[in-house]
């Protein structure tokens, strides 16, 4: 599938991250802790925490882990203090890349992220150098077969949605970041299964890559995703089906 599909780009990223469940739990716990610290420990009054808890439950994280992370963030338990940092830069072929991090040591994380960019054929840029190329959106991908696009539209008529369309047999719902939580909960209450759900940064334009540049760019992004301090990585690459097949054959 071509990278012009927002879901296709995110799907490739998710396949890598979700395969590493232990690392995923660590990243979610950090997000819960920081969300509770910045907005309070009540998910009903803290939209960021509410979404982080949703993600934890979606990933089958035990409730004890969730509650402990909230208590640490709220100051009821001792814990590490994390700082939020966004790194922006470019990969092979001029692809824009953003990496959102939670770190307890900026002086350690920054040179490590710079090294990953450099070794991956890219370069770390200044704050704001690529962020303007992305829009923040809520995205929920409903697994196909149980419900039609028209039925989803009818369910969400009175909710803050921006788009509903069918891709790869699944139904992709795009929302504002503010409307994401309510839409997620409504669809979940309807008993629908999600292939993916998150608030993401969606590229306004995509950069097509040939096989060499695509392979190099994907390796750089995978290295970033593997870093312990990196929570999410966003990019605007466009990789055709044909190129992706060749890359997979070589692996």
C-alpha positions as CSV (number, residue, x, y, z in Angstrom):
1,X,0.0,0.0,0.0
2,X,1.2,3.5,-0.8
3,X,2.2,5.9,2.0
4,X,-0.6,8.3,0.9
5,X,-2.7,6.2,3.2
6,X,-2.4,7.6,6.6
7,X,-3.4,4.2,8.1
8,X,-0.7,2.3,6.1
9,X,2.1,4.5,7.4
10,X,1.0,4.1,11.0
11,X,0.3,0.4,10.5
12,X,4.0,-0.3,9.6
13,X,5.1,1.6,12.7
14,X,2.7,-0.2,15.0
15,X,3.7,-3.7,13.7
16,X,7.2,-3.1,14.9
17,X,6.4,-1.6,18.3
18,X,3.6,-3.9,19.3
19,X,5.7,-7.0,18.7
20,X,7.8,-5.8,21.7
21,X,5.2,-6.0,24.5
22,X,7.6,-5.4,27.4
23,X,9.0,-2.3,25.9
24,X,5.5,-1.1,25.0
25,X,4.4,-1.5,28.7
26,X,7.3,0.6,29.8
27,X,6.4,3.4,27.4
28,X,2.8,3.3,28.4
29,X,3.7,3.4,32.1
30,X,5.9,6.5,31.5
31,X,3.0,8.2,29.7
32,X,0.6,7.5,32.5
33,X,3.1,8.8,35.1
34,X,3.7,12.0,33.2
35,X,0.0,12.6,32.4
36,X,-0.9,12.2,36.1
37,X,1.9,14.5,37.1
38,X,0.9,17.3,34.7
39,X,-2.9,17.0,34.9
40,X,-3.8,15.2,38.1
41,X,-4.6,11.6,38.9
42,X,-8.3,11.5,37.9
43,X,-8.8,10.2,34.4
44,X,-12.3,11.9,34.2
45,X,-10.7,15.3,34.7
46,X,-7.5,14.7,32.8
47,X,-8.0,13.9,29.1
48,X,-4.3,12.9,28.5
49,X,-4.4,10.5,31.4
50,X,-7.7,9.1,30.3
51,X,-6.3,8.3,26.9
52,X,-3.1,6.8,28.4
53,X,-5.2,4.5,30.6
54,X,-7.3,3.5,27.6
55,X,-4.1,2.5,25.8
56,X,-2.9,0.5,28.8
57,X,-6.1,-1.5,29.0
58,X,-6.2,-2.0,25.2
59,X,-2.7,-3.5,25.6
60,X,-3.9,-5.8,28.5
61,X,-1.8,-4.1,31.1
62,X,-2.7,-5.2,34.7
63,X,-4.7,-2.7,36.7
64,X,-2.1,-2.8,39.5
65,X,0.5,-1.5,37.0
66,X,-1.9,1.3,35.9
67,X,-2.8,2.4,39.4
68,X,0.9,2.3,40.5
69,X,1.9,4.6,37.6
70,X,-0.9,7.0,38.4
71,X,0.1,7.2,42.1
72,X,3.8,7.8,41.1
73,X,2.7,10.6,38.8
74,X,0.4,12.1,41.4
75,X,3.2,12.1,44.0
76,X,1.7,9.4,46.2
77,X,4.6,7.0,45.5
78,X,8.2,7.8,44.9
79,X,9.2,7.6,41.2
80,X,11.5,8.9,38.5
81,X,10.8,12.4,37.1
82,X,10.6,12.3,33.4
83,X,11.0,15.3,31.0
84,X,9.2,15.6,27.7
85,X,11.4,16.3,24.7
86,X,10.6,16.3,21.0
87,X,13.4,15.7,18.5
88,X,12.9,16.7,14.9
89,X,15.0,16.0,11.8
90,X,15.3,14.4,8.4
91,X,16.0,10.9,7.2
92,X,17.2,9.5,3.9
93,X,15.5,11.2,0.9
94,X,14.5,14.2,2.8
95,X,11.8,12.4,4.9
96,X,10.6,14.4,7.9
97,X,10.9,12.6,11.3
98,X,9.7,13.5,14.8
99,X,10.5,11.5,17.9
100,X,8.6,12.2,21.1
101,X,10.6,11.2,24.2
102,X,10.2,10.9,27.9
103,X,13.6,10.9,29.6
104,X,15.1,11.3,33.1
105,X,18.4,12.5,31.6
106,X,18.3,14.9,28.7
107,X,22.2,15.0,28.6
108,X,22.1,11.2,27.9
109,X,19.2,11.1,25.5
110,X,20.1,14.0,23.1
111,X,23.5,12.7,21.9
112,X,22.0,9.2,21.6
113,X,19.2,10.4,19.4
114,X,21.6,12.5,17.3
115,X,23.8,9.5,16.8
116,X,20.8,7.4,15.6
117,X,20.0,10.1,13.0
118,X,23.6,10.4,11.9
119,X,24.2,6.7,11.5
120,X,20.9,6.2,9.7
121,X,21.8,8.7,7.0
122,X,19.8,11.5,8.5
123,X,20.4,14.6,10.6
124,X,18.9,16.1,13.7
125,X,17.3,19.5,13.2
126,X,16.1,22.4,15.3
127,X,12.9,22.5,17.3
128,X,10.1,23.2,14.8
129,X,12.0,22.2,11.7
130,X,9.5,19.6,10.6
131,X,6.6,19.8,13.1
132,X,4.7,22.2,10.8
133,X,4.4,19.4,8.2
134,X,2.1,17.3,10.5
135,X,-1.4,17.6,11.9
136,X,-2.4,16.1,15.2
137,X,-5.3,13.8,14.8
138,X,-7.1,11.0,16.6
139,X,-7.2,7.8,14.5
140,X,-9.3,4.7,15.2
141,X,-9.1,1.8,12.7
142,X,-12.1,-0.6,13.1
143,X,-11.6,-4.1,12.0
144,X,-13.8,-4.8,9.0
145,X,-16.6,-7.3,8.7
146,X,-18.8,-6.4,11.7
147,X,-20.0,-3.0,10.7
148,X,-20.4,-0.9,7.6
149,X,-19.0,2.6,6.9
150,X,-22.5,4.0,6.9
151,X,-23.3,2.4,10.2
152,X,-20.2,4.0,11.8
153,X,-21.2,7.4,10.4
154,X,-24.6,7.1,11.8
155,X,-23.2,6.2,15.3
156,X,-20.9,9.2,15.2
157,X,-23.2,11.9,13.7
158,X,-23.2,13.9,16.9
159,X,-19.5,13.5,17.7
160,X,-16.4,15.4,16.8
161,X,-15.2,13.4,13.8
162,X,-13.4,14.7,10.7
163,X,-13.5,11.7,8.4
164,X,-14.8,8.1,8.1
165,X,-13.6,5.9,5.2
166,X,-12.8,2.3,4.2
167,X,-9.2,1.3,3.7
168,X,-7.9,-2.3,3.3
169,X,-11.3,-3.6,4.3
170,X,-11.1,-1.7,7.6
171,X,-12.9,1.5,8.6
172,X,-10.7,4.4,9.5
173,X,-12.2,7.1,11.7
174,X,-10.3,10.4,12.0
175,X,-11.2,12.7,14.9
176,X,-9.8,15.9,16.5
177,X,-7.5,15.1,19.4
178,X,-10.2,16.5,21.8
179,X,-12.9,14.3,20.4
180,X,-10.8,11.1,20.3
181,X,-11.7,9.8,23.8
182,X,-15.5,10.1,23.5
183,X,-15.5,8.5,20.0
184,X,-13.2,5.7,21.2
185,X,-15.4,4.9,24.2
186,X,-18.6,5.0,22.1
187,X,-17.2,2.6,19.5
188,X,-15.8,0.3,22.2
189,X,-19.2,0.2,23.9
190,X,-20.7,-1.0,20.6
191,X,-18.5,-4.0,20.8
192,X,-16.3,-3.1,17.9
193,X,-12.7,-4.4,17.6
194,X,-9.9,-2.0,16.7
195,X,-6.9,-2.8,14.6
196,X,-5.3,0.4,15.9
197,X,-6.3,3.4,17.9
198,X,-4.2,6.4,18.9
199,X,-3.7,10.2,18.8
200,X,-1.1,10.5,16.1
201,X,0.7,13.2,13.9
202,X,-0.5,12.7,10.4
203,X,1.7,14.1,7.5
204,X,0.2,16.8,5.3
205,X,2.4,15.7,2.4
206,X,4.3,12.5,1.8
207,X,7.8,11.9,0.4
208,X,8.1,9.0,-2.1
209,X,11.2,6.8,-1.6
210,X,13.0,4.3,-3.8
211,X,14.2,0.9,-2.4
212,X,17.5,2.1,-1.1
213,X,16.3,5.2,0.6
214,X,13.2,3.4,1.9
215,X,15.3,0.7,3.5
216,X,17.6,3.2,5.1
217,X,14.8,5.3,6.3
218,X,12.9,2.4,7.9
219,X,16.0,1.2,9.6
220,X,16.5,4.7,11.1
221,X,12.9,4.8,12.4
222,X,13.2,1.3,13.8
223,X,16.4,2.3,15.7
224,X,14.5,5.3,17.1
225,X,11.5,3.2,18.1
226,X,13.8,0.7,19.9
227,X,15.3,3.5,22.1
228,X,14.1,3.2,25.6
229,X,13.3,6.9,25.9
230,X,11.3,7.2,22.6
231,X,7.5,7.1,23.0
232,X,6.4,7.7,19.5
233,X,8.0,8.3,16.1
234,X,6.2,10.1,13.2
235,X,7.3,10.4,9.6
236,X,6.0,11.4,6.2
237,X,7.6,8.7,4.0
238,X,5.7,7.2,1.1
239,X,6.7,3.6,0.2
240,X,4.9,1.8,-2.6
241,X,3.7,-1.8,-2.4
242,X,6.3,-2.9,-4.9
243,X,9.2,-1.3,-3.0
244,X,7.9,-2.7,0.3
245,X,7.8,-6.2,-1.1
246,X,11.4,-5.9,-2.3
247,X,12.5,-4.8,1.2
248,X,10.7,-7.6,2.9
249,X,12.2,-10.2,0.5
250,X,15.7,-9.0,1.4
251,X,15.1,-9.3,5.2
